[in-house]
Every structure is written in structure tokens, then in C-alpha cells.
Amino acid sequence: MEPVILKNHKKSLNGYFKLTGSKSISNRLLIMKALSGSDVRFENLSKSEDTALLKFYLSFLDTCANSRIAMIVDAKNAGTVMRFITAFAAIRQGKWLITGHERMKKRPIAPLVEALHELGANIEYTEEKGFPPIKLLGHQLQSTDITIDTRQSSQFVSALMMIAPYLSYGLTINYKEKPVSEAYIQMTARLMQQADIDVEMDSESVKVAPGEYHLKPAYIEPDWSSASYWYELVALSDDASIFLEGLKEDSCQGDRALADIFREFGVQTEFQSNGIQILKKGNVSSEFKYNFSNNPDIAPTVMVTCAALGIKGVFSGINHLRLKESDRIEGLTAELAKIDTRLTKSGQSYVLTPGRSIGSISEIEFDTYNDHRMAMSFAPLSLLIDTVRISNPGVVRKSYPGYWKDLNTLGISVSIPERACV
């Protein structure tokens, strides 16, 4: 696919936008809805490709439950679809072969499979041990205490939590070590509690009582992860005032931390009754340091912001970025080097060291590695560079399908291949 070409000559940014619903909240509620058999409706469900894929396969599993042959579930490169569907299918009638794109076959699933084995699941690897594809025969699982490795993904825990109410005696999940992205486990617990499930959490475990989900119609709050690109745009502008409808201060999304993080870059957040106003207002720090273990999805956005503003940054809690839709550490290292910025490992952290002023670059093309967050993190550099090209622009459909359209509405010139338009 031809790259998208971005050009901008505006120094001041103003706009009002409504982001699609949180992908993380949407996907959890869809699993809970399918388990409950409810016909409840959700407003502002995520328009992301991942959510559409999950919704399709939840219906597919219901329709094909009586098949005598293993039916194929292709999760593509959607981690939540792969992990949530694996746990869901383990307790539902049917024979399933759950697979994905080549990148998905390199993303680990062993901790989840091992935990399901402990619960009595009939599940096996069909290619490399520890990785998809997997073959699964669904049936009722037993209740027991399990211990799980949570260093690679919190989604293993969330997947087990959501099926736990439908085990005879519930489930206690013990952590081998402190989980990465623990905020997403807290999100899962909060949504389950709102649906009348008893969930108890502490620093070492989560305990889920048996029960049934009682879901109510709900408005799904907009996606804070998608808001990160708007924060970056404001940080890189001379003057900006952007309103994002529906985002709220009391959010179960860990990426709400954006409001605090971007104060370091001269961005102020005003929380209002119907959304947030993001303003270019305040001082910019000379150095930046943050642990992203709870907010891995916004780390690329913050890295590019630091590079563009010439701020040295120390990023910790991001080792598991190597296991995302791409190896984001490798990709960021290569793409940041194009703007003379070094990303080097120092112990358990990564140090970002900017070089020459980005304003000396007139034209550039960034690769995306088939990763939506890489594409959207580098696009705001069009505020500082005359011509920015982003390869494979269609990848944004994974989480924020309206991204290029919204940039164009903001006033950035967007020349995009027709196949990438949504």
C-alpha cells in the first residue's frame, strides 16, 4: 500500500472531536455479554477492527458449536481476540483451531494455556510449543487455585477472570510476579463488579466468586489510548485548544495518566462535564522519566514527543513492548534514528537521546511494521517537518479507523490511498 502523505502549514490548532469507544472496555463487555447470553446494547462501542473481529467470532462460536470438525478462528494480529477467545472457547461447546497472522504466531500464549490446562482444558499446540496456533475442545472446567506468569501480558489474567464466574466455585488467580499493565486487570475487575460479580484483588492475586453477569445498557467512554495522539499534537504545536468529547477524569482506563504525563510537555488538561479541553499552556521540562508498566500503549507517543521537543527521556517498564503487534522497541529504535534520536538500553530502562533539531528535516518517511501505534505516533511530526510519509496507513483501522480523517479535519493536509480510507 502506498504511504499517506502529510503536510501542514498551520501554527495554531483548534478542533472538537469525538473518539470511538474504548477498545479495551468494548472487548471485555462483549465477552461478558456473550457469557451471560444477554441482549443488552452498548452505545459508542469501539469501531476498531479488533472489536469487529471479536464480535464476529463470538457469534461464530455460538453458530458453529455443534460442528464435528475443528472450526478455524483467525485472530489475525489481535492479542485480545486471541487470548479472550481462547479462554472463552475453553468453557464453551465446540472444536476450535485458533490461529492468527505470522506475527501472532510469535506472540506467547503459554501462561494462559498452562493455566487452562490446570483447570482441565482440552487444549494443545499445533505448531511451536508456547505459541499459537492452538487446538481446543471446549467443555466445563473445574475450579481450583492457579498461579500464572504475568510478566508478558495482563490479558492472560483478564481472560481467565472473565470466565471465572462460570466455574463451579469461581477462581483464585495467584501472580508469580507483579503483573505488567496491571491497570487493565483493574479495569476488568471494575467492569465485572459493575455487572454484579464479586471480585477481590490484592497485590498478589485476584479472587472471583461464581455467579452470573447482570449487564445494563451502557455508554462506553471514549478511548484514552487514542487521545494520546491529540496530546502529542498539542505538545508539538505553537498554540492549541482541542476538545475531546466524553473523556472523563474518573476513568477505569490506565491511559488516563496522559493528563499527568503531558504536563511535562506544556500541555494542560481541563476536565469538563462533557469531555476534556487540551491546551498548549505551561512550561516544558528539560528531562523526562516515567515507568510505563501500566501504560505501555502510550509509550511510543511519548517517545516521539520527547524526540520532537529535544527532551532526554528515561523509559522504564517497557520491555514487553517487544511482544506487541510489532517489536516496538526494535521499530522505535530504527524510526527514531531517522530523526537523529538514539534509543539505548540501560539496565531495565531505555534512554532516549535527541540529536539535531527536527526542524532541519524537510521530508521523511516512517515505516509502521504493520503496527497501528507506530503509524499514529509518528504522524504528528507533520507539524514540524514539511512532508511526512507514513507507510501502510491502513493499519490504523486496528484501533482508530477515523484517524486520518480527523487529522484532515484538524487542518493537516492528508493525501491517502483509497484503500486506507474508512
Helices and strands as residue ranges (DSSP letters): E 4-7, E 12-18, H 23-36, E 42-43, H 49-63, E 71-74, H 79-90, E 94-99, G 104-106, H 110-118, E 122-125, E 134-138, E 145-148, H 155-163, G 164-166, E 171-175, H 182-194, E 199-201, E 205-208, E 218-219, H 224-236, E 239-245, G 254-257, H 258-261, G 262-264, E 265-272, E 275-284, E 287-291, G 296-298, H 299-309, E 312-316, G 319-323, H 328-337, E 342-346, E 349-353, G 358-360, E 363-366, H 372-378, G 379-383, E 387-390, G 393-398, H 403-410, E 413-415, G 418-420
